[in-house]
Amino acid sequence: MKTKYNILRKTATLFACILLLASCLKEDLSNCPAFIRVYFTVPTEGDAINPDHVDRMNLYVFDSEGYYVGEFIDSKITGFNADYYIDCSGLLPGKYRFIAWGGKDERDYITNPLPFEKGKTTFDDALLILEHSGSVVSTVPHHIFYAELPVANVIAGNNIQYFYMPLVQVSNTINIHTVGLPADACDYVFNITDCNSTYRFDLSFVSNTSDSFTYTAQCTKDEAGQLHATLTVLRLSADRHTPQLDIFNTTNGKTLYPTGSQLGDLIGLILSAYPKNNFETTHTYDIVLTFKGDPSTGMSVTISINGWKVKDQNNQLID
């Protein structure tokens, strides 16, 4: 009985498709679904996008009035490159807004409201949020990427339409290395505290300083006892000095860095090292902290970021 029902259902669906295609063979194509391919262009300046970091793409479609129309999902991308596209065929002629979030986001990020409702959820309602519980992010999140096409004019016809969306990286890799620390048996963690977990679908921050949390990673030690750690953090900006960096000794409960008058202002450190840094195109920051002195009497530290020395307002090396 179930087999017979399935055959009848498939036959009815096929018949409906034939009728739709037959109507599109007439001169009036205004109500016919379009054949669409959406490609993604990548930056030619700054840090290159690692294809291995993009194995999933979610493309959201909003109509000209800002209402949610639907979503196209590809969760099995292999070998992401300039030839990759999402097939968005089936949209009716009209003007749309395309928004894409890509990466390995099935575990680390959620959208809100959940689920989006066709004809009800608006572009202004839509949010992307880093999935985290409490005030600590101890699992390093995957990288996340964003693309927007503000106006996609879909026209009817039998030809395939091609759209191109510039893909940008929203996340950053922060590596820390120490030099000159005396070897010890203590354990250390690398922390960055921020409040950058939520974004609107135009990629603007929904910044709430009262909703701060801490990215954290355990430091490893090399043969010389020097510390190494890596964190993935979300979007950094020159005008947001909220991210605070520290290295904490969990064995004795003391902060190794910042020390003295230093504040651990990550953005301030980057801009002190390289005032012309472009946060939109640079996404990897290698921070080397060189310690000098005796731990019992206090150690000084100089810092370099991506090979540039961090200086104070008087153009002197921070020490």
N, C-alpha and C positions, 0 to 999 in steps of 0.2 A: 504493500500500500504506500509506504514511504517513497519507494523507488518511483512509482507511478506519479506521485505528487511532485517529486523533484523534476521529472521529465516535463510535466505540464508547466511547472514554474519557469524552467529554462526556455521552453518553447515560447511562453508568453513574453519573457524578457527579450528574446531574439526578435520576436515579431514587433515589439515596441521600438527596438533599435532600427529595424528596417524602415518602419514608418517615419522615424526621426530623420534618417539619412535620406529617405525619399523626399521629404519636405525640404531638405537642404539642397536638393538638386534644382529647385526652382530658382527664379531670379531673386526672390526675397530671402536673403541669408541672415536677416537681423536677429533671428531667434535661434540660430544654429550654434552649437558649441564649437570652440576654436581648438586648433592644434597648437600647443605651446611648449617650448623648451626654454628653461631658465638656466643660464650659465653663470658662473661666478669668476670674477676677475680678482687677482691677488695683487698686493702692493709690489711695486718695483723698487721702492726705497725702504731703508731700514731693515729690520729683522724679517727674514723670509718665513712664511707659514710652513710648518712641518706637515707634509701630507699625512703622516701617521697619526696626527692629532685630530684629523677630520674623518671620522667613519660614520657620521650621522648628520642628517640635515632635516630641520623642520622649517617648512616654508608656510607662513601664515598669510592669508589673503583677506583684505578689508575692502569694502566697496567705497565709492566716491563720497559717501556720507559718513564713512568711518566705522561702519558696522562689520563685524566678523562674518566672512563668507564661508571659509573652510580652511583646511590644512592639508598640505602634501608632505608626506614623511618618507624619508629614505634612511633606514637604520642599518644598511649593510653596504656602506661605501668601501670600496677597496681601490687603492691607488688613486686617491683624489688628485686631480690635475685640471689643466685648462679645458680639457675635453669633457669633463664631467658636467652633467646637467640633470635637472629635475623635470620630469614630464608633468606639466600642469594642464594637459589637455582636458577639455570638458567645461571650462569657464565660458559663460555666455558673453557676447560682445558687450563692452562697457569699459569704464575706467576703474582701475583697482590700485591698491597700495600693497606692495609685496614686502614682507619682513621675514628674514631668515635668521635662525640661530643654529649654529653648527658646532660640531665637536663630539666629544664622548660624554654627552650630557644626560644620559638616561638615568644616572644615579645621583649626580651632583646638583642638578638644577631642576626647578619646577616652575610652571607658569601659574599665574593667578589672575582672575578667578579660575577655578578648576571644577568642571570643564568650561571651555569657552562655549557660548551658546550662539548659534547662527541667528543673525538678525537682532540680537540683544546685547551681546558683549561688544563694546566699542574699542577703538584703537586707544583711546585715552584711559580705558579701564585696564588694559593689558599690562602685566608685569612679568619680568623674569627674575627669579630669586634663587640665590645660592642656598641649597638644601643644607641646613645645619641645625643641630639640636643644642640648645643652651648657648653659652658664651664662648665655647672653644671649638675650633675646627681643627681636629687632630688628624683627619684623613685628608691628604693633599688633594684638592679638587682637580679634575681634568681641565684642560684649556677650553675656552669658549670663544666662538667667533660670531660675528654679526654682519648682516648685509641688509640694505634697504633700497627699494626702488619706489620713490614717492608716487610716481604716476606710471602705470602700465596700461596703455591704451590697447585693449584687446579688440580686434576686429574679426568679423566673420569671413570665412573663406575656406577653400580647400588646401591652401598652402600653410606650411608650418611657420609660426611666428617665433622669433628669437628675442629674448630679453637677457640683459647682462646686469649683474648686481655686484658692485665692489665689496669684497669680503675683507673685514678688518678683524684683528685680534683684540679681544677685550681683556685678556688675562696676561699676567706677567710672571716671569721666573726670577726669583731673587736667590742668588747663591752667596753664601758667606764662607770665608776662609780666614783663619787666624795665622799670624806669624809671631814668633817670639814668646809665646806662652810657655811657662815652665810645665813640664809633664807632671800630671797628677792623676789620682784615681777617681776624680769627681765626675759626675754626669752633668751634662748641660743640655738646655733646650734653646732653640732659636724661635723667637716670637715676633709677630707683627700684629699690632692691634689696630683695627680700623672699623668703619661702619659702612662699607661699600658693597653690601650683599644684594641690593635691590635696584632694578633698572626698569625704566619705562621702555616702550617699544620704539622710541626714537633715540634710545641709548643714553638718555639723560639719567643722572643719579636720582634716586629717591633717598636722600641722605638724612639720616636721623642719628645725631650724635649720641642720643640716649640709648640707641640700639647697637652699641659697639660689641665686637667680639674679637677673638684672638686666633689667628692662624698660628699653629705651632708644629715644630718638627724636632725630633731628637737629633742632637749633634753626634756625628761619628768622629773618631780620632784616627789620624794617620800614624805612621811609625814614629814620628817625632812628637806625638802628643798634641798636634794641632787640630783645631776643630773645623768640621765641614758640615754644612747643612743646606738644604734647598727647600724653598717654599714657593707654591703657586698662589698668587694673590690676584684679586680682580682689579678692575680699572684704576690706574693711577692718573693724577692730574696735577698740573703745575699750580692750580689755584686751590687745591685741597691739601692742607698740611696736617690732615688727621692721622695718616699712618705713622705709627710709632714702633721703632725697632728696638729689640733688646735681646741679650744673651744672658740666660739665667742659670746659675749653678744650683741644681736641684738637690745636691748633696749637702751643701752648707746653708742653702737658703739665701745666698747673696747674688746680687746682680753683677755680672762681669762687665757688661756694657749696656747702657752708656755709663761713663765714668766722669767724675769731676763736674765741670759746668756743661758738658754735652747733654743734649736732650733726646737724642735718638729719633729726631724728625727725619723720616726717610726721604720725603720730597725735598726738604731743605738740604740734606746731604747730597742728593743727586744734582740739584741745581748749583750747589756750591762747587761741586766737582766739574760740572759742565753746564753753564748757564743757558746754553742754546739747545739743551736736550729736548727732543721732540717725543713726548709721551705717547703720541698716536702711532709712531712708527718704531720706537725702541721698546722692546718687551723683555729683554734679558739684561739683568744687572748683576755683575760680578763684583762683590764687595769684599775687599781685603782689609782686615784690621791688623795693624802691626803694633804689638805691645812692646813697651820698654820699661825697665825699672824692676824694682823688687816688690812682689805682691804684698809683703808684710808692711811696707811703707807707702804703697800706692804706685800704680803703674800708669803711664801715659800711653795714649794710642793715637796713631795716625791712620788715616783712612784713604783708600783709593777706590774708585768706582769705574769699572770698565777702562781701567788704566789711567784715569784722571785723578789727580790728588784733590782731596776735599780741603777747601780753604775757608777761613773766616771772613768777616766783612772787611778786614784790613788786608786781605789778600795774603794772609799768613797761613801756613799749614796748621790745621787743627791738631792740638797736642794735649 
